[in-house]
Amino acid sequence: MPDWSYTTVTGPIFRRGSHERGRRFVNRFFELVGRVPGGHRLVDFLGHMAPDPSLGLRLPNGRTLASPLVLMPCVDPEGRASAAFSRFGVGALVVGPVALARENAPSFRQAPDGSLWGEGGAAASLDEAKALRGPTRAAVLFFELDPFASGDPEAAVERLVTELGPRAEAFILTPQRHAELAALDDEGRTRLLQRFQTACRAQEAVPFLGLPLDATPEDVRRGATTGLPIALSGRRADGGYRWDGRLLETTLSLVEAAAEAEGPLFVDGGLSSPRDALALVDAGADLVGIGPGLVQVGPGLAKRVNEALVDRRADHREMEDDEPALRRPWLWGAALGFAMLFGAILAGWSALTTVLLPYDEEFLGRTARDIASFNPRVLSFMTHDRITLAGTMVSIGVLYATLSIFALRRGEVWAQHVIGASASLGFLSFFGFLGFGYLDPFHAFVTAVLLQFLIQLLVRRVGPKQPRLEPAQLDDDPTWRRALWGQLCFVIHGAALILAGTTILTFGMTVVFVPQDISYLGCDAHAIRGFDDQLQSLIAHDRATFGGMLLSGGVALLLTSMWSFRRGDRWLFWMLLVVILAPYAMTLWIHWDIGYRDHFHLAPVYIGLGLLFLGLALAGPHLLRRSR
């Protein structure tokens, strides 16, 4: 559920019903995703949310987190979907509260103002917590503990830490029990905290003292004197807990009060934007909790917070790539793109002049004049096929070259994945000749040459990620929300092109002609085979090649639309305009030029153009925005 689907469609649907029902449904779905072999790859594919390596944070126990972001238990307190949620760009996930035994599980509801309210007891028993599936990335588990649910909190906290220690990197004494902890006398409180700290040290885990956000600065300063790291989270209300993004000012004052605490400071202030996260980090927080924002804003919030942290920390000078020029994948990607453009020029030139190439005539045993004497519209039809193919090749060439120069060159690994997936499918479509029976020798030669470019692109290491001059998207403003609708238009567009390409490739290897083609030609496939049985194979070759290129271009457009769309990416706006408009313009022109004007046949082109301009109109202000 990336932002372009969650914020636009699925999120509003879920918010119309019970928050708790929707949360449980989503968690069950992600639990299933995590259990299916390779299911976590689906999350990676949709979101591409892995944190940049520069965000690594070292804990006192020596473990390094992939990101300072921590998923709070208001999203998945039972931890059942941790395998999938660990792919959301977080460094750790909090599960809990965990008690020796569970009586009534917590439930959550969302208020009209967007705040989350939690009520109930422990989220998991000790046995349930021990049976959880762990994260699948560098993310680790933190357990929030509730030792007060049993009669002897000291014995309970030691047992919980000892038995969960092999699975956890940190433990948090739940802020929900701050009142019970404060009610103990000084000796009892000290004894409990020392036992907690000793048990964590034995398990090489980090012990956090949990304090609620409605604690006073004096409470926080007193907690700092215990020698335990501080975890600030949630606000008690009506016997439960409240997570609210409007508590940021209160949270910042408590962060200042915790400045003297030992170890890393963990703060969950209910952040709802990257700007909130930066404010907490600037105030002194080492670990930042994220939870309600994912529900309210969208699952891409963690990714945008990580991007903002990278921009904040980065030195905005160009980072040198020490690899020799020919070992840099972006050069091979750009070469592949320019080669496609050169091939498109050749294909367009031959289509507008001779139509048939010498080896085509050799395969047929006939000349273009012979075909024209049989039916002059056959050559026009072949010209139409080859011009549409050239237009698609222009689109792919521009996309590969632009992604290589403006994204891959700057260390964006997703651009390498886009070009690799798209080009691989394009090359595989070459084997469509097994269905239509014509092996084009020049096509085979070019495929073999360009395959070397693709191999070089895939085996080369992507260079260091370059700092971006444009600031990250810090606020969820209306421009960004409209851009998500534009992004959805391009995602739909890419998926539609994949469907169209697959259909045309299949037709090229089977029936070749659709009814509109037969109507334009004035003869059917039987008549064409009666004139020359090889002619249909030649036409099928053109159709299948066009289908394969359209499939390849659709994959590139889909993946680019899913993984890019960052504010200020002006190059992306102009690339999308050229990549989609150029082939559509060439397609419309050749259809009208040869008199093939069936509007039902051209309806996909009209719809595609509509999606293009609608998507650019919605996303344009976001992509073309310049920083002040």
N, C-alpha and C positions, 0 to 999 in steps of 0.2 A: 504494500500500500504506500507507494511513494507519494510525495506532495502533489504531483500533477493529477493523481486520481483521488487521494484522500481529501485534500482541501476543496476540490471541485465537486466530487460526486459522492464518494462513499462516506466521508466524514459527516456531511449534513444528514445523510440517511441514518447513520448510527445515532446522531444526536437527537433525532426525533423520538427515539424510544428511551428505554431505561439505560442509564449509563452502565450500571452493573451488569445488565444482561449483555450489552454490547461488548463490554470489557471481557467477560467470560467467553463470549463467542470468538473474539479476536485471539484471545490467549489459547483457546483450544485449537484454533486454526494454526497458529504458529507452533504450538506443541506438536501438531501433526507434521508440519513442515520440518521441524527439527528431527523428528524420528524417521522420516523417509530418507533412505540413503542418498546423500548428495542434495537433500532438500534445502540446506542452508545456502547452497549455490544460487537458488532462486532469489533469495534476499539480496545476495551480492549482485546478481544480474539486474534486478530492478532498481536498486538504490546506488550501487557503487559507493558505499559509504565508509570504506576502510580509512582510518585516520592516517595522516601523513606521519612518517617515521620521526620527524622532528618533534612531535608532541609527546614522545615517551616520557613517563614520569616514574622515577625510582622510589619505591617504598622503603621504609626503614628495615624491612626484613630482606631486602635485596632484590625483590621481585620488581620488574619494570612493567608498568601499565602502558597499553598502547595509546591511551588518551586520558586526560584528567577528568573526563566526564564519567559519571556514575549513574546508572539507571536505578531510580528509586523504587521501592516496593509498592507504591500506589499503582504501578502499571501491572506488575506480575508478582504479587507478594508470595505466592506459592513456589515461584521459580520453575514452573513446569515448562515454560516456553523459553528458558534461558539459552538453549542452543541456537534458536533463531534470533532472539533479541541481542545476543552478543555480537551479531553482525551489523548492528545499527550505528556503529562508530563510537561505542563507549569502551572505556577501559575496564570497567567492573560493573557487576550487577548486585544489588542488595536484595536478599531474600529474607522475609520475616514479617513480623516477629516469629521467632522459633522458640517454643517452650517444650518441656519434657512431654507434655500431652496437650492435645488441642481439643477445645470444647466447641466453641463457635467461631467459624472463620470470619475474617473481616469483610465488610462490604463497603462499596464506595458509591457515592452519588455526586453528580456535578450540578452545582448551583447555576442559576442564570448568568451570574457574573463571571463564570468560567472557573471558579475555585472548586477544588475537590474536597469532599468530606468523607472521612473514613471512620467506621465504627466497628466494634467487635473485638475479639480476642486475638490469640495467636493465629498466624496464617498457616503454620505447619508444625507438626510434632517433630520430635527428634528423629524418629524412624523415617518419617516422610522426607525430611531434609536430607538424610543420609542416602536415600534412594533416588535423589534428583539426578537427571542428566546434566552434565556440566556444560559450560560454554564451549564453542567450537573454534574460537579465534584466540587472540592473546588476552581477551577479556577474562577476568577472574571473578570469583564469588566472594562477596562480603555477606556475613550473616548478622542480622539484627536479632539480639537475644532478649528474651523475657524470662529472667530467672524468678520473678516474683509470682509467676503463675502457680508455683509449687510452694509448699510450706517452708522449705529451707532454701532461700535464695543462694547462699554461699555454696552449698553442695550442688545445687542445680547449675549455677554458672560454670563450676569446674567440670561437671559432667558434659554439659553442652559443648564447651570449648574443646575438651579432650576428644570427644567422639566425632565432632565436626572438623577438627583441626586439619586432618589430611586433605580436606576438600576446600578449605577457605584460606584466603590471604589476610583477612581482617575480620574482626568482630566488633559489633556496636552494641553497647548497652542501650536498649531502646529508649528513646525520649518519651514514649508513652508512659513509662514508669518513673519519670523524674520526680513526681510527687511522692511515690513510695520510697524512692531513694533518699529524698530530702527529709522524710519523716523519721529515718533511722537516726539514732544518736551518733555522735561523732565516731565513737569506737566501732560501732556496727558498720557504719558507712565505710570507714577506712579499711576494716577487715574484708568487706565484700570487694572493694576495688583492688586491694592488694591480691586477693585470691584470683580475681579476674585477670589482673596483669600477669601474675605468675603462670597461670594456665596458658595464656596466650604466648608468653615467652617460651614456654616448653614446646609449643606447637609452631614456633617461628611465625606467628601471626601478629598483626598490628592490632592493639586494643584501642578502641575509640570509646570515649565517654559521650553518650548521646544526650544532648540538651535541646529542649524545644525552643522554637523561635519566640515564644511568649515569656521566656526566661528573662530576668533582668540582667543588665550588665554586671551587677555584683555576683549573680549566680554563675555567670560565665567566668568571671575572674576567679571565683572560688574553685570552679572546676579546673581552671588552668593550673592551680597549685597542686593538684593531685598527681601531676607527672604524666597524665594520660593525654594522648591527642584528643582534640575536641571534634565532635560531629554535631553540627547544628541542623535540625531538620523539623519541618512541620510546625503547626501551632495547635495546641490543645483547644478544643471547643466542644461543649455539650457532651463531655465524656468521650469524645473521639479525637480525630485529628483533622486539621485543615491545611491544604496546600494552596497557596494563593500568590500569584505573581505580583500583587500589589504590596507585598510585605518587604520589598527590596530595601527601602530606606531603613526599616527596623533591622533587617538582616545585616546591613552594612555596619550599623552601630555595634551589633554584637560581634562582628568580625574584628573590629578594632579592639573590643574588650578581650578577645581571645588571642591577642597578639603574643602574649607571653607563654602560651601553651606549648608543650613539647610536641615534636613530631609534626606531621602534615595536618593542616586544618581542612576539614571536610564540611562543606556548606551546601545545604539544599534550601535555597531561598525561593523556590517556586518560579525559576526563570522561565520566561516565555519568549525570549528573543536573544540573539547573539549579543546584543548590547548589554543585557543583564549579566550574561556570563563574563563579559569583559570587565564590567564593574566589580563583580565579585573577585575576579582574579587580581585586578588592580588593587583591591582593598586588602588582599593578603590570603585569599583562599587558594589552597593547593589542589583540592579535589572539589568538583562542582557537581551537585546532584541535578538530574534532569528527569522529569516524569510527567507532571501535569501539562507541560508545554507540548509534549509529544501528542497528547490527547487533544488539546485545544488547537494547536497550530498545525501539527503534522509531523510525521516520522522523520522528515528531512531536517528537522531542527538540529539534531545532533551533528549532522554533516555540516550545516552552515556555521554552527558554533566552532567546530574544528577548523574550518576554513578561516574564520575570523581570528582564532588564536594563532594560526600559522602566519597570517598577515601581520598580526601584532608583534610577533616575535621575530619575523624575518628581517634580515638586512636587505634593503631594497636595491642593492647592487647586483649586477648580473653575476650569477654563479658559474664558474668555469666548468666545462665538461672536459675532463682530461682524456677522453677517448679520441683516437684519430678520426678524421672526418668520415672516412668510409665505414667506420664502425658505429656511426650514429644512426639510429633507426629512422629519424625524421627525414634524412636525406634520401633513403631508399623509398620511404613513403611518398615523398614529393616526386621522386623519379617515376614511381609507378603511376602517380596521378598525371604527370605531364606526358607519359607514354600513352595513357588512355586518351588524353586530349589529341595527341598526334594521330592515334588510330581513328578517332572520331572524324578528324579532318579527311583522312584517306577514305573512310567509308562513305562520308557525305559526298566527296568529290566523285568517287566511282559511281555512286547512285545517281548523280545528276548528269553523268556523261555516258559512259558505256553500259552502265547497269551490270552487264555480265562481264566478269573477269576472264582472262584467257583459260584458266583451269576450269572455270564454270562451263565454258563452251566445249572444252575437251571432255568433261564429264557427260554433257548432254549429247555431244556429237552434232550439235546444231549451233547456229549463230543467233544473235539477237534479232536479225532480220527475219529469220525463219519463224521465231516465236511471234513477232509482230504480224506476220502474214497469217498466222493461225488466229490470234486474238490480240489486238494492240493493247488491250487493257491489262494483259498479264504483265507486260514490262512496267507499266505504270504502277501496278499493284506491288511488284518487287521493289520498285523505287520507293514506294511508301513504306515498305517494311524496313528497308535499309536506312532511310532517313530517320525513322523513329529509333532505330538502333543507334545511329550516330548521335541523336539527341540524348539518349540515355547514357552513352559513353561520355559525352561532354559533362553531364551531370556528375557521373562517378569520378571523372578526372578532376574536376574542380573541387569536389568534396575531399578526395584523398589529398590533393596538394594543399588545400587550405587547412585541413586538420593537421597535416604534418608540420606546416610552417608556424601556425598560430597556437597549436595545442601541444603536439608531440614534442616539438623543439623546446618547449618550456617545461618538459618533464611530466606532462599529463598522461599517465599510463593508460587511461581509458581510451585515448585516441588510438593507441596501438591496437587495443582490443577491437575497436570499431573497424579499422582498416583490415585487420587480420581476419575477422569473421566475415566481413563483406566480400573481400577478395577470394577467400577460400571457397565460398559458395559459388562465386563467379567462375572459378577455375573448374570446380566439380561439374558445373552445368555443361562444360565442353563435352562431357561424355554422353550428352543427349544424342550425339550422332549414332549411338547404338540403336536408338529408336527410329530415326529417320533415314539412316543408311547412307549418308553422304559425309565423308571425311574431307573437310576443306583443308588442303595442305598449308596454305598461308595462315589460316586461323590456328592450325596446330603449331606452326613455327612460332608465331607471336605468343601463343599461350606458353610454350616452353621457355621462351626468353623472359617473359614477364613473371613467370613463376619463380625465377631466380631472385627478382626484386622482392617478391613477397617473402621468400625464405630468409633473405637478409634482414628484412624488416622485423620478422618474428624472433630471430635468434639474437638480435642485438639488445643490449641493456639500455633502458631508457635513462637519459641523463638526469642530473639533480633537478628537483622541482624549483622553478624560478619564482621568486616573489612577484606578486601581482601588484601593479601600480594602482589598479582600481580597488577601492576598499570593498570588503565583503558586504553582503546584504545584512545589515545590522538590525533592521526593523521590518516587521511584517506589514508593510504599508499597502494601500490599495493597488499601487502600480505592480507590486510583486504578485498580488493575488490575481490580478487580471492576466499577468504573464503566465500564470499556471494554466489558465484556460487556453492561452495561445500554445503553450507547450503540449497540452492535451491534443490540440488540433494536429500538431505535427506528429505526435505519437500515433494517432489514428491514421494519419496520412501514410506514415511508414508501414504500418500494419496492412493497410489497404494495398500498397504497392507490392508487398510480399505476397499477398493473396493473388493479385493480378499476375505477377510474374510467374508464380507457380502454375496458375491456370493456363497461361499462354505457353509455357514450357511443355506442359502436359499435352495441350492441343497440338503443338508442333510435332510431338513424337507420336501422335495418334491420328485424329481426324483432320488436322491441319486447318481446314476452313470452317468458319462460322457462317450462319445463314446470311448475314449482311455482306460477307465477302463474296459469296456465291451470287447474291443479287447484283453486286457491283460488277463482277466479272462477266455475268451473263452466261456462265456455263458452270457446271458442277465438277467435282473431283473426277468423276468417271470420264467426262469429256477430255479433261486435261491428261489423264493417264492414257486415253485413247490416242491422243496426239503424240505424247512422249511419256513413257512411264517414269523416266528419270526426273522430269520437270517437277513433279510433285515433291520428290525428295529434296530438290534444290530449294523450293519454296519453304518446305518444312524446316530446312536448315536455318533459313533466315528467321523464321518465326520462333524456333526454339532458342536460337542465339539471343534474340531480343528478349524472350521470356527470362532467360538466365541472367542477362544484364539487368533487367528490371527487378528480379529477385535480389540480386546483389545490391543494387541501389536502394531498394526498400529496406534491407537490413541496415545499411549504413545510415539512412535517414532515421530509422527507428531508434537505433542505439545512440546516435548523436543527440536526438531529441530527448531521450531519457536521461542522459548522463551529463549534459552540458548546461546551458541556460543559466549562466551566472550574470549578474548585473554588470553592465558596462562592456559586455562582449559584443562590440559593434561588428567585428569580423564575422561572428556567427549570424547576425541579422542579414548581412549582405551575401554571405555564403548560401543561406537558405533561399534567398530571393533568386539567385542565379541558378542554384542546383535544381530548383523546381520549375522556375519559369522557363528556362532555356529549352528543356525537352518538350514541355507542353506547347511552347510557341512553335517549335519546329514541327511537332505533330499536327497541330491545327493548320499550319501553313501548307504542308504537303497534302493533307486530306482535301483542303479546299482547292489546291492547285490541280490535282488530278481528277477532281469531281467526285470524290468519295465523301459525301456530305450527309451520311446517315446520322441523324442526331442521337438516335439510341446508341449507336456504335461509339459516338463521341461523348456520351453522357459522363463517363468516368473522368474525361479530361476537364469538362466543365466543373464537375464536383471537386476535382483536385485543385483547380485554380481558385475555387471559392474557399476551400480550406486554407490554401496558401495565404490569400490576402486577409482572411479572417484571423489566422494565426499571427501574421506579421502585425496586423493592426492592434491585436491584444498584447503581444509580447514586445513590440517595437519600443515603447517608452522605457521598458525595463532594460532591454539590451542596448539601446542607444544612449542610455543615461550617462552623463559625464559627471565625475566627482567635482565638488566645489573646492 
